Structures are given as C-alpha cells and as structure tokens.
Amino acid sequence: MVSQIQEFVAAGADGIVCGALTANGDLDLSATTQFIEAAQGLPFTFHRAFDKVNHPEQALEQLISLGCNRIYHTPASKKLPWKEYPSEKTPIPGR
C-alpha cells in the first residue's frame, strides 16, 4: 500500500484515505505510520477500519500523535469519544 500511496502523491492527489488494524483489532501503528509518511505531508484520513477498533479513545490519541487529520467512520458506530457526530468525515480536534 505504501507504493500505491506514493503513486497517488506523485500523480497529484489532494489527500490520502487509508489505515490498518492488527488481527486483534488494535490500530496497526507500524503500517499507519508508513502510510502517513508515504503521504508526504498531504492530509491523511484514517478510514472506516476505525469502526472496528477495540479501544477507540486510545486509537484516537495514537492517530493524533501520528499526524492523522481526519477519521472516516460510520456515525452510528458511536466509537468516537466526543458526543456529536456531524458527518462521516470527522476532523480530529486541533488538526
């Protein structure tokens, strides 16, 4: 996936939507870090895998520390730790 992200960047993409979980349902920090680095500073949105993450508050903090800009999620999943779900593409506060 890293090479595909690099191809999109080279082709002039405006941003990247990607993400990965481990087999146990945790945020795959190694893969997600590689994806964000491959995006070369473009806005990065973590995709709907977030709906399946085991520990959403921990994953949110990890995504913030990695430089993720948004989370693409299913509003009905109510996984995000804030109370309002204005859209499927929720900006991370402060990003």
C-alpha angles and dihedrals in degrees: 000000000000091000090049091052089050090052091051091049091050090049091056103260116180093218145338130250112196144116146156141218129201120247086261093058098255125129108275097230096183096052095040091050090052091049093050092047090049089054087067096213098320115135108278124208120192107223133228093291081093087076088067100042115123099219109031098178092051091045091050091054090047092050091050091051090050092053100253113164104197144007120224106208145149106265091212090061090073089202097136115093096231122083106234124064104194096171144349091261103061118187115225108245111260095015 
